[in-house]
Amino acid sequence: MRIEFPNSAREDFHWDAPALRIGSAPDNDLILAGHQAGEHHLRIQLDRRGWVLQVLPEGNRVYVNARPVREKALLRPGDVLSVGDCRMLLRVDEQPAQHPPVTVPAEGRCTVALRAVAGSLSGRVLSLQDKLELGPMGRFPLELPQGEAASLAVFWRDGQLMLEAGQQSARYPLRVNGVAVTQAALRPGDQVGLAMHRFVVDAPGLELEPEIIRPEPPPEHLPEEDAGPRGEVWWLIATAAVLALGIAIALLVRF
């Protein structure tokens, strides 16, 4: 994961450990100024669900996409984390163009929707048929700060689900999982961001089906059947029983 500091001269912070500690004390992994954060302000931990933010007892004023977090929150690439007046953009390291393409035939197109998780459209699910446009000329307007204007479109092209920037804003670029793009192929779970707006791509039909491992067929016969005829097995059992009985009688007579 990479952390960018928007509108700041601070260099990006790279993190590849299973846990990240943020605060003003020198023993943190990412150190902020004393007026921005407590000594041990928060922790981000990677588990089976993804990145989980936990606010520590010394922490306060923690926001994710402008929403306050008091204890825990599940983070996604593309989220903006605010601690005091420090803003941190969480993003993936790889470029969306490096992702392997996911292609479906025209007759196999699945239900696709953008689920708004932040911004003025938060809580709405915007379905896609052939094309979905957001912005000044689209079906859903996107309000941006300082009177800026921008638009985006999601559509099918050559069997791929595509995102493309229309009217662009230099101050608020279009992002996928935190990475600035003008065009990108989308995958299920990607987060599209534009200023304060966040949309998660819901496309169950594009998800790869889990590999089905078929159990090995049972053997046609047991290994001991290859040792000889069935009569030999019972003969061995009977012989062992007679020997055991003979040894027991000999011991009783001796004592």
C-alpha positions in Angstrom: 0.0 0.0 0.0 1.1 3.6 -0.6 0.0 6.7 1.3 -0.1 10.0 -0.5 -0.3 13.4 1.2 -2.5 15.6 -1.0 -1.6 19.2 -1.3 1.6 18.6 0.7 5.3 18.5 -0.1 5.7 15.3 2.0 6.8 12.3 0.1 4.7 9.2 -0.3 4.9 6.6 2.4 5.2 2.9 1.4 3.9 0.2 3.6 4.1 -3.6 3.1 3.9 -4.9 6.7 0.8 -6.5 8.3 0.3 -3.6 10.7 0.9 0.2 10.5 1.0 2.4 13.6 0.4 6.1 13.2 1.0 8.8 15.8 3.4 11.6 16.9 5.6 9.4 19.1 9.0 8.3 17.5 8.2 4.6 17.8 5.4 4.8 15.3 5.8 3.5 11.7 4.3 6.7 10.3 5.1 9.8 12.4 2.8 12.9 12.3 3.3 16.3 13.9 2.4 16.7 17.6 -0.4 19.1 16.8 -2.0 16.7 14.3 -2.0 13.4 16.2 -1.7 11.8 19.7 1.4 9.9 20.6 -0.2 6.6 19.5 -3.2 7.7 17.5 -4.4 4.8 15.4 -3.4 1.4 13.9 -4.1 -0.1 10.5 -4.0 -3.9 10.3 -4.3 -6.2 7.4 -6.5 -9.3 7.9 -8.8 -11.5 5.8 -11.3 -8.7 5.4 -8.7 -6.2 4.2 -7.3 -3.1 5.9 -8.9 -2.4 9.3 -8.5 0.9 11.0 -8.6 1.0 14.8 -8.6 4.2 16.8 -6.4 3.9 19.9 -7.3 5.4 23.3 -5.0 8.4 22.7 -6.6 9.1 19.3 -9.3 11.5 18.4 -10.5 13.4 15.3 -10.2 10.5 12.9 -12.2 10.7 9.7 -12.5 8.4 6.7 -13.9 10.2 3.6 -15.1 13.0 5.9 -17.0 10.6 8.1 -15.9 10.3 11.8 -14.6 7.0 13.0 -14.8 6.4 16.8 -13.5 2.8 17.1 -13.0 0.8 13.9 -13.5 1.1 10.2 -12.9 -1.1 7.1 -10.7 0.8 4.6 -10.5 0.5 0.9 -7.8 1.7 -1.6 -8.9 5.2 -2.6 -10.1 6.3 0.9 -9.0 9.5 2.4 -7.9 9.3 6.0 -7.9 12.6 8.0 -6.1 12.9 11.3 -6.1 16.5 12.6 -5.3 18.7 9.6 -3.3 15.9 7.9 -5.0 14.2 5.0 -3.7 10.8 3.7 -4.9 9.1 0.5 -4.6 5.3 0.6 -3.8 3.8 -2.8 -2.5 0.6 -4.3 1.0 0.5 -5.8 0.2 -1.0 -9.2 -1.4 0.9 -12.0 -4.9 -0.1 -13.1 -3.6 -0.7 -16.6 -1.4 -3.5 -15.2 -4.4 -5.5 -14.2 -5.2 -8.6 -16.3 -8.3 -7.8 -18.4 -11.7 -9.3 -17.5 -13.7 -9.9 -20.7 -17.2 -11.2 -21.1 -19.2 -11.7 -24.4 -22.0 -9.3 -25.2 -24.7 -12.0 -24.5 -23.1 -12.7 -21.1 -23.0 -9.2 -19.7 -23.9 -9.2 -16.0 -25.7 -6.8 -13.8 -23.3 -3.9 -12.9 -23.8 -1.0 -10.5 -21.9 1.7 -8.8 -22.6 1.8 -5.1 -22.1 5.3 -3.7 -20.3 5.1 -0.4 -19.3 8.8 0.1 -20.4 12.1 -1.3 -23.8 13.6 -2.1 -25.0 10.4 -3.7 -24.0 8.2 -0.7 -26.3 5.3 -0.1 -27.6 5.1 -3.7 -27.0 2.3 -6.1 -26.6 3.4 -9.7 -27.3 0.7 -12.2 -25.6 0.4 -15.6 -27.2 -0.9 -18.7 -25.0 0.1 -21.7 -23.6 3.4 -20.3 -23.7 5.4 -17.1 -22.7 9.0 -17.1 -22.1 11.1 -14.0 -21.5 14.9 -14.0 -23.0 18.1 -15.4 -24.4 16.5 -18.5 -25.1 13.0 -17.0 -28.0 11.5 -15.3 -26.5 12.2 -11.9 -24.8 15.5 -11.2 -21.5 15.5 -9.2 -21.0 18.5 -6.9 -17.3 19.5 -6.5 -15.7 22.1 -4.2 -14.7 25.6 -5.3 -17.2 25.4 -8.2 -15.1 22.8 -10.1 -16.8 20.6 -12.6 -15.9 17.1 -13.8 -17.7 14.1 -15.3 -17.1 10.4 -15.8 -18.7 7.5 -17.7 -18.8 3.8 -17.2 -19.7 1.6 -20.2 -19.1 -1.7 -22.0 -16.4 -1.8 -24.7 -15.2 -5.0 -26.4 -16.5 -7.1 -23.5 -14.7 -5.0 -20.9 -16.2 -2.7 -18.2 -14.5 0.6 -18.9 -14.2 3.9 -16.9 -13.4 7.1 -18.8 -13.0 10.7 -17.6 -15.1 13.2 -19.6 -14.8 16.8 -18.4 -11.7 16.8 -16.3 -10.6 18.9 -13.2 -6.9 19.5 -12.6 -7.6 19.9 -8.9 -9.7 16.8 -8.5 -8.5 14.0 -10.9 -10.5 10.8 -11.5 -9.1 7.9 -9.5 -9.4 4.1 -9.3 -8.2 2.6 -6.0 -6.5 5.9 -5.3 -4.5 6.0 -8.6 -5.2 8.9 -11.0 -6.5 7.8 -14.4 -8.2 9.2 -17.5 -9.3 5.7 -18.6 -9.2 2.3 -17.0 -10.8 -1.2 -17.1 -12.8 -1.9 -14.0 -13.0 -5.0 -11.9 -15.4 -6.0 -9.1 -14.6 -4.2 -5.8 -12.7 -1.3 -7.4 -13.3 2.1 -5.9 -13.8 5.0 -8.2 -13.1 8.4 -6.6 -13.7 12.0 -7.7 -13.1 14.7 -5.1 -15.3 13.6 -2.1 -17.3 11.1 -4.2 -16.6 7.4 -3.8 -18.3 4.6 -5.8 -17.6 0.8 -5.4 -18.0 -1.3 -8.4 -20.5 -4.2 -7.9 -20.3 -6.7 -10.7 -20.8 -10.3 -9.4 -20.8 -11.7 -12.9 -17.2 -10.4 -13.6 -15.8 -12.2 -10.5 -13.8 -15.3 -11.3 -15.5 -18.5 -10.4 -13.6 -20.4 -7.7 -11.7 -23.4 -9.0 -13.6 -26.6 -8.3 -11.3 -29.4 -7.1 -12.9 -32.7 -7.8 -12.2 -35.5 -5.3 -10.2 -38.4 -6.6 -12.4 -41.4 -7.4 -12.3 -44.3 -4.9 -10.1 -47.2 -5.9 -11.9 -50.1 -7.7 -10.4 -52.6 -5.2 -8.5 -52.4 -1.9 -4.7 -52.8 -1.9 -4.9 -55.9 0.2 -6.9 -57.6 -2.5 -3.7 -57.5 -4.7 -1.8 -59.5 -2.1 -3.5 -62.7 -3.0 -6.9 -64.5 -3.0 -9.4 -63.7 -0.3 -9.0 -67.1 1.2 -5.3 -66.3 2.1 -6.4 -63.4 4.2 -8.7 -65.5 6.4 -6.1 -68.3 6.6 -3.6 -65.8 8.0 -6.1 -64.5 10.5 -7.0 -68.1 11.6 -3.3 -69.1 11.9 -2.5 -66.0 14.1 -5.4 -66.8 16.4 -4.3 -70.5 16.8 -0.7 -69.4 17.6 -1.9 -66.8 20.1 -4.1 -69.5 21.8 -1.2 -72.0 21.9 1.2 -69.4 23.5 -1.4 -68.6 26.1 -2.0 -72.3 27.0 1.8 -72.9 27.3 2.2 -70.0 29.6 -0.7 -71.3 31.8 0.8 -74.8 32.0 4.3 -73.5 32.8 3.1 -71.4 35.8 
